[in-house]
Amino acid sequence: MQVTVDALRSGAHEEPELRDRFFQTIDNEIKGLSRLIHDLLDLGRLEAGVTQLEQQVFSLRGLISRAVNAMEPRMQAVGVSVQLNVADLNLQGDPERLLQAILNVLDK
């Protein structure tokens, strides 16, 4: 991120296309750092026993579809497409924590 800021300071801000791409890079990095901080806080709460994992039945296909839909704009921006071929299984566990893990994998 520092390289991007330095490039903007060095004159890249004068080229609209380059400037917009750099700002998008900075925005993406800030969002990634924010997710990382939230993930670390969640992990700390889980380890401290402050937060309990939920136990509910949910659709694996539905959960993965939510994750892909959330990441779709970023994937399209870099020319990546995803086709889902997931069995319609019902799982028991904490769907929001699993969604968080899937989003972390897709984000890399």
Secondary structure, 3 states (H helix, E strand, C coil): CHHHHHHHHCCHHHCHHHHHHHHHHHHHHHHHHHHHHHHHHHHHHHHHCCCCCCCEEEEHHHHHHHHHHHHHHHHHHCCCCCCCCCCCCEEEECHHHHHHHHHHHHCC
